[in-house]
Amino acid sequence: MKFSVNVAIQMLALVAQGLNATMELLPGRGRFWAMVGLSAVQGVAAVLAHFANPDGTPAQAPYIKR
């Protein structure tokens, strides 16, 4: 996963988490499950980014900054 894609996913999820916490768009149970779902998306994106270089190549390959 490219660094820019990871940053975009994390920032959008962060904004969504903030909106979920501050605005009452969903009922209580819906807010909880929205939080769980967004946290899962952020976790999966972080794990995928952990195993990739910033340019999207696998982490096992040497990263050459260009």
N, CA, C and O atoms as a Tripos MOL2 file, in Angstrom:
@<TRIPOS>MOLECULE
protein
  264   263    66     0     0
PROTEIN
NO_CHARGES

@<TRIPOS>ATOM
      1 N           0.8470   -1.1670    0.0000 N.3       1 MET1
      2 CA          0.0000    0.0000    0.0000 C.3       1 MET1
      3 C           0.8930    1.2300    0.0000 C.2       1 MET1
      4 O           1.8030    1.3510    0.8200 O.2       1 MET1
      5 N           0.6280    2.1270   -0.9130 N.am      2 LYS2
      6 CA          1.4100    3.3540   -0.9790 C.3       2 LYS2
      7 C           1.1440    4.2190    0.2530 C.2       2 LYS2
      8 O           0.0630    4.1830    0.8400 O.2       2 LYS2
      9 N           2.1510    4.9890    0.6210 N.am      3 PHE3
     10 CA          2.0430    5.8620    1.7840 C.3       3 PHE3
     11 C           0.8860    6.8520    1.6250 C.2       3 PHE3
     12 O           0.1430    7.1000    2.5740 O.2       3 PHE3
     13 N           0.7370    7.4130    0.4310 N.am      4 SER4
     14 CA         -0.3230    8.4070    0.2080 C.3       4 SER4
     15 C          -1.7120    7.7970    0.3450 C.2       4 SER4
     16 O          -2.6310    8.4570    0.8310 O.2       4 SER4
     17 N          -1.8750    6.5490   -0.0750 N.am      5 VAL5
     18 CA         -3.1670    5.8670    0.0670 C.3       5 VAL5
     19 C          -3.4560    5.6260    1.5480 C.2       5 VAL5
     20 O          -4.5810    5.8280    2.0050 O.2       5 VAL5
     21 N          -2.4430    5.1950    2.2900 N.am      6 ASN6
     22 CA         -2.6140    4.9700    3.7200 C.3       6 ASN6
     23 C          -3.0000    6.2660    4.4350 C.2       6 ASN6
     24 O          -3.9090    6.2770    5.2650 O.2       6 ASN6
     25 N          -2.3130    7.3410    4.1110 N.am      7 VAL7
     26 CA         -2.6230    8.6360    4.7450 C.3       7 VAL7
     27 C          -4.0480    9.0550    4.4170 C.2       7 VAL7
     28 O          -4.7670    9.5250    5.2980 O.2       7 VAL7
     29 N          -4.4690    8.8940    3.1730 N.am      8 ALA8
     30 CA         -5.8340    9.2730    2.7830 C.3       8 ALA8
     31 C          -6.8700    8.4540    3.5460 C.2       8 ALA8
     32 O          -7.8470    9.0080    4.0520 O.2       8 ALA8
     33 N          -6.6670    7.1440    3.6340 N.am      9 ILE9
     34 CA         -7.6090    6.2850    4.3650 C.3       9 ILE9
     35 C          -7.6590    6.6790    5.8330 C.2       9 ILE9
     36 O          -8.7400    6.8190    6.4050 O.2       9 ILE9
     37 N          -6.4970    6.8570    6.4440 N.am     10 GLN10
     38 CA         -6.4480    7.1850    7.8700 C.3      10 GLN10
     39 C          -7.0790    8.5530    8.1530 C.2      10 GLN10
     40 O          -7.7750    8.7080    9.1570 O.2      10 GLN10
     41 N          -6.8510    9.5410    7.2920 N.am     11 MET11
     42 CA         -7.4210   10.8700    7.5210 C.3      11 MET11
     43 C          -8.9400   10.8690    7.3520 C.2      11 MET11
     44 O          -9.6600   11.4760    8.1440 O.2      11 MET11
     45 N          -9.4200   10.1820    6.3120 N.am     12 LEU12
     46 CA        -10.8780   10.1020    6.1250 C.3      12 LEU12
     47 C         -11.5450    9.3760    7.2800 C.2      12 LEU12
     48 O         -12.6080    9.7880    7.7450 O.2      12 LEU12
     49 N         -10.9280    8.3020    7.7440 N.am     13 ALA13
     50 CA        -11.4860    7.5710    8.8760 C.3      13 ALA13
     51 C         -11.4260    8.4040   10.1540 C.2      13 ALA13
     52 O         -12.3300    8.3320   10.9860 O.2      13 ALA13
     53 N         -10.3720    9.1880   10.3120 N.am     14 LEU14
     54 CA        -10.2580   10.0640   11.4790 C.3      14 LEU14
     55 C         -11.3750   11.1060   11.4840 C.2      14 LEU14
     56 O         -11.9930   11.3530   12.5190 O.2      14 LEU14
     57 N         -11.6280   11.7090   10.3360 N.am     15 VAL15
     58 CA        -12.7220   12.6820   10.2340 C.3      15 VAL15
     59 C         -14.0610   12.0040   10.5250 C.2      15 VAL15
     60 O         -14.9010   12.5540   11.2370 O.2      15 VAL15
     61 N         -14.2510   10.8130    9.9730 N.am     16 ALA16
     62 CA        -15.4940   10.0830   10.2180 C.3      16 ALA16
     63 C         -15.6380    9.7290   11.6960 C.2      16 ALA16
     64 O         -16.7400    9.8030   12.2410 O.2      16 ALA16
     65 N         -14.5400    9.3450   12.3530 N.am     17 GLN17
     66 CA        -14.5900    9.0450   13.7900 C.3      17 GLN17
     67 C         -14.9820   10.3020   14.5750 C.2      17 GLN17
     68 O         -15.7920   10.2340   15.5000 O.2      17 GLN17
     69 N         -14.4050   11.4420   14.2030 N.am     18 GLY18
     70 CA        -14.7380   12.6960   14.8790 C.3      18 GLY18
     71 C         -16.1890   13.0790   14.6910 C.2      18 GLY18
     72 O         -16.8520   13.4910   15.6430 O.2      18 GLY18
     73 N         -16.6930   12.9470   13.4660 N.am     19 LEU19
     74 CA        -18.1010   13.2440   13.2130 C.3      19 LEU19
     75 C         -19.0060   12.2890   13.9750 C.2      19 LEU19
     76 O         -20.0330   12.6980   14.5160 O.2      19 LEU19
     77 N         -18.6310   11.0330   14.0170 N.am     20 ASN20
     78 CA        -19.4150   10.0390   14.7430 C.3      20 ASN20
     79 C         -19.4760   10.3610   16.2310 C.2      20 ASN20
     80 O         -20.5010   10.1430   16.8760 O.2      20 ASN20
     81 N         -18.3780   10.8810   16.7750 N.am     21 ALA21
     82 CA        -18.3210   11.1850   18.2030 C.3      21 ALA21
     83 C         -19.0430   12.4780   18.5560 C.2      21 ALA21
     84 O         -19.5860   12.5960   19.6550 O.2      21 ALA21
     85 N         -19.0620   13.4540   17.6450 N.am     22 THR22
     86 CA        -19.5900   14.7700   18.0010 C.3      22 THR22
     87 C         -21.0010   15.0520   17.4890 C.2      22 THR22
     88 O         -21.7120   15.8740   18.0670 O.2      22 THR22
     89 N         -21.4090   14.3850   16.4210 N.am     23 MET23
     90 CA        -22.7270   14.6320   15.8570 C.3      23 MET23
     91 C         -23.6130   13.4080   16.0660 C.2      23 MET23
     92 O         -23.1420   12.2730   15.9990 O.2      23 MET23
     93 N         -24.8630   13.6400   16.3130 N.am     24 GLU24
     94 CA        -25.7830   12.5310   16.5500 C.3      24 GLU24
     95 C         -26.5140   12.1740   15.2670 C.2      24 GLU24
     96 O         -27.7230   12.3710   15.1490 O.2      24 GLU24
     97 N         -25.7560   11.6410   14.3000 N.am     25 LEU25
     98 CA        -26.3320   11.2200   13.0320 C.3      25 LEU25
     99 C         -26.9420    9.8260   13.1370 C.2      25 LEU25
    100 O         -27.8630    9.4880   12.3940 O.2      25 LEU25
    101 N         -26.4280    9.0240   14.0570 N.am     26 LEU26
    102 CA        -26.8910    7.6580   14.2490 C.3      26 LEU26
    103 C         -27.3720    7.4810   15.6840 C.2      26 LEU26
    104 O         -26.9380    8.2150   16.5730 O.2      26 LEU26
    105 N         -28.2670    6.5140   15.9250 N.am     27 PRO27
    106 CA        -28.6310    6.2130   17.3090 C.3      27 PRO27
    107 C         -27.4380    5.5990   18.0520 C.2      27 PRO27
    108 O         -26.4380    5.2440   17.4260 O.2      27 PRO27
    109 N         -27.5340    5.4730   19.3550 N.am     28 GLY28
    110 CA        -26.4210    5.0050   20.1790 C.3      28 GLY28
    111 C         -25.7920    3.7140   19.7070 C.2      28 GLY28
    112 O         -24.5700    3.6160   19.5950 O.2      28 GLY28
    113 N         -26.6290    2.7110   19.4260 N.am     29 ARG29
    114 CA        -26.0970    1.4220   18.9780 C.3      29 ARG29
    115 C         -25.4200    1.5580   17.6080 C.2      29 ARG29
    116 O         -24.3960    0.9210   17.3600 O.2      29 ARG29
    117 N         -25.9800    2.3730   16.7300 N.am     30 GLY30
    118 CA        -25.3850    2.6010   15.4200 C.3      30 GLY30
    119 C         -24.0570    3.3280   15.5210 C.2      30 GLY30
    120 O         -23.1280    3.0490   14.7630 O.2      30 GLY30
    121 N         -23.9690    4.2630   16.4640 N.am     31 ARG31
    122 CA        -22.7170    4.9870   16.6680 C.3      31 ARG31
    123 C         -21.6150    4.0410   17.1240 C.2      31 ARG31
    124 O         -20.4670    4.1470   16.6910 O.2      31 ARG31
    125 N         -21.9840    3.1090   18.0100 N.am     32 PHE32
    126 CA        -21.0170    2.1290   18.4940 C.3      32 PHE32
    127 C         -20.5020    1.2760   17.3380 C.2      32 PHE32
    128 O         -19.2930    1.0910   17.1980 O.2      32 PHE32
    129 N         -21.4020    0.7560   16.5110 N.am     33 TRP33
    130 CA        -20.9800   -0.1190   15.4170 C.3      33 TRP33
    131 C         -20.2520    0.6600   14.3240 C.2      33 TRP33
    132 O         -19.3920    0.1040   13.6420 O.2      33 TRP33
    133 N         -20.5800    1.9270   14.1520 N.am     34 ALA34
    134 CA        -19.8280    2.7560   13.2130 C.3      34 ALA34
    135 C         -18.3980    2.9260   13.7130 C.2      34 ALA34
    136 O         -17.4480    2.8770   12.9310 O.2      34 ALA34
    137 N         -18.2520    3.1290   15.0310 N.am     35 MET35
    138 CA        -16.9260    3.2540   15.6240 C.3      35 MET35
    139 C         -16.1400    1.9600   15.4470 C.2      35 MET35
    140 O         -14.9620    1.9990   15.0910 O.2      35 MET35
    141 N         -16.7640    0.8290   15.6860 N.am     36 VAL36
    142 CA        -16.0980   -0.4620   15.5410 C.3      36 VAL36
    143 C         -15.6740   -0.6810   14.0850 C.2      36 VAL36
    144 O         -14.5520   -1.1120   13.8200 O.2      36 VAL36
    145 N         -16.5690   -0.3830   13.1530 N.am     37 GLY37
    146 CA        -16.2610   -0.5680   11.7340 C.3      37 GLY37
    147 C         -15.1400    0.3310   11.2630 C.2      37 GLY37
    148 O         -14.2410   -0.1170   10.5520 O.2      37 GLY37
    149 N         -15.1820    1.5970   11.6530 N.am     38 LEU38
    150 CA        -14.1200    2.5320   11.2610 C.3      38 LEU38
    151 C         -12.7820    2.1400   11.8860 C.2      38 LEU38
    152 O         -11.7350    2.2510   11.2480 O.2      38 LEU38
    153 N         -12.8240    1.6860   13.1280 N.am     39 SER39
    154 CA        -11.5850    1.2410   13.7800 C.3      39 SER39
    155 C         -11.0080    0.0230   13.0690 C.2      39 SER39
    156 O          -9.7910   -0.0940   12.9230 O.2      39 SER39
    157 N         -11.8680   -0.8770   12.6310 N.am     40 ALA40
    158 CA        -11.4120   -2.0580   11.9020 C.3      40 ALA40
    159 C         -10.7680   -1.6600   10.5750 C.2      40 ALA40
    160 O          -9.7310   -2.2040   10.1970 O.2      40 ALA40
    161 N         -11.3840   -0.7090    9.8690 N.am     41 VAL41
    162 CA        -10.8160   -0.2290    8.6050 C.3      41 VAL41
    163 C          -9.4420    0.3890    8.8460 C.2      41 VAL41
    164 O          -8.4970    0.1280    8.1010 O.2      41 VAL41
    165 N          -9.3350    1.2090    9.8920 N.am     42 GLN42
    166 CA         -8.0510    1.8250   10.1970 C.3      42 GLN42
    167 C          -7.0010    0.7820   10.5810 C.2      42 GLN42
    168 O          -5.8370    0.9010   10.2000 O.2      42 GLN42
    169 N          -7.4090   -0.2280   11.3280 N.am     43 GLY43
    170 CA         -6.4830   -1.2810   11.7220 C.3      43 GLY43
    171 C          -5.9890   -2.0900   10.5350 C.2      43 GLY43
    172 O          -4.7960   -2.3730   10.4260 O.2      43 GLY43
    173 N          -6.8940   -2.4610    9.6500 N.am     44 VAL44
    174 CA         -6.5100   -3.2330    8.4610 C.3      44 VAL44
    175 C          -5.5840   -2.4090    7.5800 C.2      44 VAL44
    176 O          -4.5900   -2.9290    7.0740 O.2      44 VAL44
    177 N          -5.8940   -1.1370    7.3900 N.am     45 ALA45
    178 CA         -5.0330   -0.2690    6.5750 C.3      45 ALA45
    179 C          -3.6500   -0.1470    7.2060 C.2      45 ALA45
    180 O          -2.6450   -0.1560    6.4940 O.2      45 ALA45
    181 N          -3.5860   -0.0340    8.5150 N.am     46 ALA46
    182 CA         -2.2990    0.0890    9.1960 C.3      46 ALA46
    183 C          -1.4750   -1.1870    9.0580 C.2      46 ALA46
    184 O          -0.2640   -1.1210    8.8480 O.2      46 ALA46
    185 N          -2.1170   -2.3390    9.1750 N.am     47 VAL47
    186 CA         -1.3950   -3.6070    9.0320 C.3      47 VAL47
    187 C          -0.8760   -3.7650    7.6070 C.2      47 VAL47
    188 O           0.2700   -4.1690    7.4060 O.2      47 VAL47
    189 N          -1.7100   -3.4490    6.6160 N.am     48 LEU48
    190 CA         -1.2670   -3.5350    5.2260 C.3      48 LEU48
    191 C          -0.1060   -2.5780    4.9590 C.2      48 LEU48
    192 O           0.8450   -2.9290    4.2600 O.2      48 LEU48
    193 N          -0.1870   -1.3720    5.5170 N.am     49 ALA49
    194 CA          0.8900   -0.3940    5.3200 C.3      49 ALA49
    195 C           2.1720   -0.8310    6.0320 C.2      49 ALA49
    196 O           3.2720   -0.5100    5.5840 O.2      49 ALA49
    197 N           2.0320   -1.5530    7.1240 N.am     50 HIS50
    198 CA          3.1960   -2.0120    7.8770 C.3      50 HIS50
    199 C           4.0580   -2.9540    7.0420 C.2      50 HIS50
    200 O           5.2810   -2.9660    7.1810 O.2      50 HIS50
    201 N           3.4350   -3.7250    6.1930 N.am     51 PHE51
    202 CA          4.1540   -4.7090    5.3970 C.3      51 PHE51
    203 C           4.4900   -4.2070    3.9960 C.2      51 PHE51
    204 O           4.7330   -5.0050    3.0910 O.2      51 PHE51
    205 N           4.5040   -2.8830    3.8140 N.am     52 ALA52
    206 CA          4.8260   -2.3060    2.5070 C.3      52 ALA52
    207 C           5.7580   -1.1060    2.6840 C.2      52 ALA52
    208 O           5.7190   -0.4030    3.6940 O.2      52 ALA52
    209 N           6.5820   -0.9020    1.6850 N.am     53 ASN53
    210 CA          7.4190    0.2920    1.6360 C.3      53 ASN53
    211 C           6.5360    1.4820    1.2440 C.2      53 ASN53
    212 O           5.4290    1.2840    0.7450 O.2      53 ASN53
    213 N           7.0080    2.7090    1.4620 N.am     54 PRO54
    214 CA          6.2010    3.8860    1.1110 C.3      54 PRO54
    215 C           5.7930    3.9670   -0.3580 C.2      54 PRO54
    216 O           4.7960    4.6100   -0.6870 O.2      54 PRO54
    217 N           6.5590    3.3180   -1.2480 N.am     55 ASP55
    218 CA          6.2000    3.3560   -2.6660 C.3      55 ASP55
    219 C           5.2610    2.2170   -3.0630 C.2      55 ASP55
    220 O           4.8980    2.0990   -4.2340 O.2      55 ASP55
    221 N           4.8630    1.3800   -2.1060 N.am     56 GLY56
    222 CA          3.9140    0.3140   -2.3760 C.3      56 GLY56
    223 C           4.5260   -1.0490   -2.6060 C.2      56 GLY56
    224 O           3.8040   -2.0420   -2.6990 O.2      56 GLY56
    225 N           5.8470   -1.1200   -2.7000 N.am     57 THR57
    226 CA          6.4970   -2.4170   -2.8850 C.3      57 THR57
    227 C           6.4940   -3.1820   -1.5580 C.2      57 THR57
    228 O           6.3870   -2.5660   -0.4980 O.2      57 THR57
    229 N           6.6100   -4.5070   -1.6000 N.am     58 PRO58
    230 CA          6.6460   -5.2790   -0.3480 C.3      58 PRO58
    231 C           7.8020   -4.8400    0.5390 C.2      58 PRO58
    232 O           8.8440   -4.4070    0.0460 O.2      58 PRO58
    233 N           7.6150   -4.9520    1.8470 N.am     59 ALA59
    234 CA          8.6300   -4.5110    2.7930 C.3      59 ALA59
    235 C           9.9000   -5.3580    2.7150 C.2      59 ALA59
    236 O          10.9620   -4.9060    3.1440 O.2      59 ALA59
    237 N           9.8130   -6.5780    2.1770 N.am     60 GLN60
    238 CA         11.0010   -7.4090    2.0540 C.3      60 GLN60
    239 C          11.9650   -6.8480    1.0060 C.2      60 GLN60
    240 O          13.1700   -7.0870    1.0800 O.2      60 GLN60
    241 N          11.4430   -6.1130    0.0440 N.am     61 ALA61
    242 CA         12.2890   -5.5110   -0.9900 C.3      61 ALA61
    243 C          12.9550   -4.2640   -0.4180 C.2      61 ALA61
    244 O          12.3360   -3.5430    0.3650 O.2      61 ALA61
    245 N          14.1940   -3.9990   -0.7920 N.am     62 PRO62
    246 CA         14.8510   -2.7850   -0.3100 C.3      62 PRO62
    247 C          14.1470   -1.5430   -0.8740 C.2      62 PRO62
    248 O          13.7760   -1.4970   -2.0470 O.2      62 PRO62
    249 N          13.9790   -0.5590   -0.0200 N.am     63 TYR63
    250 CA         13.3230    0.6870   -0.4370 C.3      63 TYR63
    251 C          14.3850    1.6560   -0.9150 C.2      63 TYR63
    252 O          15.3240    1.9730   -0.1840 O.2      63 TYR63
    253 N          14.2360    2.1240   -2.1370 N.am     64 ILE64
    254 CA         15.1520    3.1070   -2.7160 C.3      64 ILE64
    255 C          14.3770    4.3990   -2.8890 C.2      64 ILE64
    256 O          13.4710    4.4850   -3.7180 O.2      64 ILE64
    257 N          14.7370    5.4020   -2.1030 N.am     65 LYS65
    258 CA         14.0490    6.6880   -2.1830 C.3      65 LYS65
    259 C          14.4700    7.3970   -3.4560 C.2      65 LYS65
    260 O          15.6590    7.5160   -3.7490 O.2      65 LYS65
    261 N          13.4830    7.8690   -4.2130 N.am     66 ARG66
    262 CA         13.7810    8.5400   -5.4830 C.3      66 ARG66
    263 C          13.4400    9.9820   -5.4360 C.2      66 ARG66
    264 O          13.6290   10.6930   -6.4230 O.2      66 ARG66
@<TRIPOS>BOND
     1     1     2 1
     2     2     3 1
     3     3     4 2
     4     3     5 am
     5     5     6 1
     6     6     7 1
     7     7     8 2
     8     7     9 am
     9     9    10 1
    10    10    11 1
    11    11    12 2
    12    11    13 am
    13    13    14 1
    14    14    15 1
    15    15    16 2
    16    15    17 am
    17    17    18 1
    18    18    19 1
    19    19    20 2
    20    19    21 am
    21    21    22 1
    22    22    23 1
    23    23    24 2
    24    23    25 am
    25    25    26 1
    26    26    27 1
    27    27    28 2
    28    27    29 am
    29    29    30 1
    30    30    31 1
    31    31    32 2
    32    31    33 am
    33    33    34 1
    34    34    35 1
    35    35    36 2
    36    35    37 am
    37    37    38 1
    38    38    39 1
    39    39    40 2
    40    39    41 am
    41    41    42 1
    42    42    43 1
    43    43    44 2
    44    43    45 am
    45    45    46 1
    46    46    47 1
    47    47    48 2
    48    47    49 am
    49    49    50 1
    50    50    51 1
    51    51    52 2
    52    51    53 am
    53    53    54 1
    54    54    55 1
    55    55    56 2
    56    55    57 am
    57    57    58 1
    58    58    59 1
    59    59    60 2
    60    59    61 am
    61    61    62 1
    62    62    63 1
    63    63    64 2
    64    63    65 am
    65    65    66 1
    66    66    67 1
    67    67    68 2
    68    67    69 am
    69    69    70 1
    70    70    71 1
    71    71    72 2
    72    71    73 am
    73    73    74 1
    74    74    75 1
    75    75    76 2
    76    75    77 am
    77    77    78 1
    78    78    79 1
    79    79    80 2
    80    79    81 am
    81    81    82 1
    82    82    83 1
    83    83    84 2
    84    83    85 am
    85    85    86 1
    86    86    87 1
    87    87    88 2
    88    87    89 am
    89    89    90 1
    90    90    91 1
    91    91    92 2
    92    91    93 am
    93    93    94 1
    94    94    95 1
    95    95    96 2
    96    95    97 am
    97    97    98 1
    98    98    99 1
    99    99   100 2
   100    99   101 am
   101   101   102 1
   102   102   103 1
   103   103   104 2
   104   103   105 am
   105   105   106 1
   106   106   107 1
   107   107   108 2
   108   107   109 am
   109   109   110 1
   110   110   111 1
   111   111   112 2
   112   111   113 am
   113   113   114 1
   114   114   115 1
   115   115   116 2
   116   115   117 am
   117   117   118 1
   118   118   119 1
   119   119   120 2
   120   119   121 am
   121   121   122 1
   122   122   123 1
   123   123   124 2
   124   123   125 am
   125   125   126 1
   126   126   127 1
   127   127   128 2
   128   127   129 am
   129   129   130 1
   130   130   131 1
   131   131   132 2
   132   131   133 am
   133   133   134 1
   134   134   135 1
   135   135   136 2
   136   135   137 am
   137   137   138 1
   138   138   139 1
   139   139   140 2
   140   139   141 am
   141   141   142 1
   142   142   143 1
   143   143   144 2
   144   143   145 am
   145   145   146 1
   146   146   147 1
   147   147   148 2
   148   147   149 am
   149   149   150 1
   150   150   151 1
   151   151   152 2
   152   151   153 am
   153   153   154 1
   154   154   155 1
   155   155   156 2
   156   155   157 am
   157   157   158 1
   158   158   159 1
   159   159   160 2
   160   159   161 am
   161   161   162 1
   162   162   163 1
   163   163   164 2
   164   163   165 am
   165   165   166 1
   166   166   167 1
   167   167   168 2
   168   167   169 am
   169   169   170 1
   170   170   171 1
   171   171   172 2
   172   171   173 am
   173   173   174 1
   174   174   175 1
   175   175   176 2
   176   175   177 am
   177   177   178 1
   178   178   179 1
   179   179   180 2
   180   179   181 am
   181   181   182 1
   182   182   183 1
   183   183   184 2
   184   183   185 am
   185   185   186 1
   186   186   187 1
   187   187   188 2
   188   187   189 am
   189   189   190 1
   190   190   191 1
   191   191   192 2
   192   191   193 am
   193   193   194 1
   194   194   195 1
   195   195   196 2
   196   195   197 am
   197   197   198 1
   198   198   199 1
   199   199   200 2
   200   199   201 am
   201   201   202 1
   202   202   203 1
   203   203   204 2
   204   203   205 am
   205   205   206 1
   206   206   207 1
   207   207   208 2
   208   207   209 am
   209   209   210 1
   210   210   211 1
   211   211   212 2
   212   211   213 am
   213   213   214 1
   214   214   215 1
   215   215   216 2
   216   215   217 am
   217   217   218 1
   218   218   219 1
   219   219   220 2
   220   219   221 am
   221   221   222 1
   222   222   223 1
   223   223   224 2
   224   223   225 am
   225   225   226 1
   226   226   227 1
   227   227   228 2
   228   227   229 am
   229   229   230 1
   230   230   231 1
   231   231   232 2
   232   231   233 am
   233   233   234 1
   234   234   235 1
   235   235   236 2
   236   235   237 am
   237   237   238 1
   238   238   239 1
   239   239   240 2
   240   239   241 am
   241   241   242 1
   242   242   243 1
   243   243   244 2
   244   243   245 am
   245   245   246 1
   246   246   247 1
   247   247   248 2
   248   247   249 am
   249   249   250 1
   250   250   251 1
   251   251   252 2
   252   251   253 am
   253   253   254 1
   254   254   255 1
   255   255   256 2
   256   255   257 am
   257   257   258 1
   258   258   259 1
   259   259   260 2
   260   259   261 am
   261   261   262 1
   262   262   263 1
   263   263   264 2
@<TRIPOS>SUBSTRUCTURE
     1 MET1         2 RESIDUE 1 A MET
     2 LYS2         6 RESIDUE 1 A LYS
     3 PHE3        10 RESIDUE 1 A PHE
     4 SER4        14 RESIDUE 1 A SER
     5 VAL5        18 RESIDUE 1 A VAL
     6 ASN6        22 RESIDUE 1 A ASN
     7 VAL7        26 RESIDUE 1 A VAL
     8 ALA8        30 RESIDUE 1 A ALA
     9 ILE9        34 RESIDUE 1 A ILE
    10 GLN10       38 RESIDUE 1 A GLN
    11 MET11       42 RESIDUE 1 A MET
    12 LEU12       46 RESIDUE 1 A LEU
    13 ALA13       50 RESIDUE 1 A ALA
    14 LEU14       54 RESIDUE 1 A LEU
    15 VAL15       58 RESIDUE 1 A VAL
    16 ALA16       62 RESIDUE 1 A ALA
    17 GLN17       66 RESIDUE 1 A GLN
    18 GLY18       70 RESIDUE 1 A GLY
    19 LEU19       74 RESIDUE 1 A LEU
    20 ASN20       78 RESIDUE 1 A ASN
    21 ALA21       82 RESIDUE 1 A ALA
    22 THR22       86 RESIDUE 1 A THR
    23 MET23       90 RESIDUE 1 A MET
    24 GLU24       94 RESIDUE 1 A GLU
    25 LEU25       98 RESIDUE 1 A LEU
    26 LEU26      102 RESIDUE 1 A LEU
    27 PRO27      106 RESIDUE 1 A PRO
    28 GLY28      110 RESIDUE 1 A GLY
    29 ARG29      114 RESIDUE 1 A ARG
    30 GLY30      118 RESIDUE 1 A GLY
    31 ARG31      122 RESIDUE 1 A ARG
    32 PHE32      126 RESIDUE 1 A PHE
    33 TRP33      130 RESIDUE 1 A TRP
    34 ALA34      134 RESIDUE 1 A ALA
    35 MET35      138 RESIDUE 1 A MET
    36 VAL36      142 RESIDUE 1 A VAL
    37 GLY37      146 RESIDUE 1 A GLY
    38 LEU38      150 RESIDUE 1 A LEU
    39 SER39      154 RESIDUE 1 A SER
    40 ALA40      158 RESIDUE 1 A ALA
    41 VAL41      162 RESIDUE 1 A VAL
    42 GLN42      166 RESIDUE 1 A GLN
    43 GLY43      170 RESIDUE 1 A GLY
    44 VAL44      174 RESIDUE 1 A VAL
    45 ALA45      178 RESIDUE 1 A ALA
    46 ALA46      182 RESIDUE 1 A ALA
    47 VAL47      186 RESIDUE 1 A VAL
    48 LEU48      190 RESIDUE 1 A LEU
    49 ALA49      194 RESIDUE 1 A ALA
    50 HIS50      198 RESIDUE 1 A HIS
    51 PHE51      202 RESIDUE 1 A PHE
    52 ALA52      206 RESIDUE 1 A ALA
    53 ASN53      210 RESIDUE 1 A ASN
    54 PRO54      214 RESIDUE 1 A PRO
    55 ASP55      218 RESIDUE 1 A ASP
    56 GLY56      222 RESIDUE 1 A GLY
    57 THR57      226 RESIDUE 1 A THR
    58 PRO58      230 RESIDUE 1 A PRO
    59 ALA59      234 RESIDUE 1 A ALA
    60 GLN60      238 RESIDUE 1 A GLN
    61 ALA61      242 RESIDUE 1 A ALA
    62 PRO62      246 RESIDUE 1 A PRO
    63 TYR63      250 RESIDUE 1 A TYR
    64 ILE64      254 RESIDUE 1 A ILE
    65 LYS65      258 RESIDUE 1 A LYS
    66 ARG66      262 RESIDUE 1 A ARG
